[in-house]
Amino acid sequence: MTLGAYPAMGLAQAHEAWRSARADAQAGRDPSTTRKRETSTTDFKSVTEDWLARDQGKNKTQNAVRRLLEKDAMPLWAGRQMSSISRRDILDVIDSVAD
């Protein structure tokens, strides 16, 4: 059973999710159906900010990447959950940039 995705879920959150899943299992409930996945409640904007800080922090082009994301993707997806963004949505943004 997947508890969450790194880095969206830190170690402390993973421990808490494990404790919750264990308690559900001990109570006779299926932990995979009683627990909401952490990744489904993560919005695009917070994941993007985390990625820019963590992965692009030392990249010379960080500002250019941030500017492009804010120009092309943020207006469309800023309030959306990551799980709601489909391949088709991504391809639509790529096509609009290419055009």
Secondary structure as UniProt FT lines:
FT   TURN            6..8
FT   HELIX           11..26
FT   TURN            27..28
FT   HELIX           31..34
FT   HELIX           38..41
FT   HELIX           44..54
FT   TURN            57..58
FT   TURN            60..61
FT   HELIX           62..72
FT   HELIX           74..77
FT   TURN            78..79
FT   HELIX           82..84
FT   HELIX           87..98
//
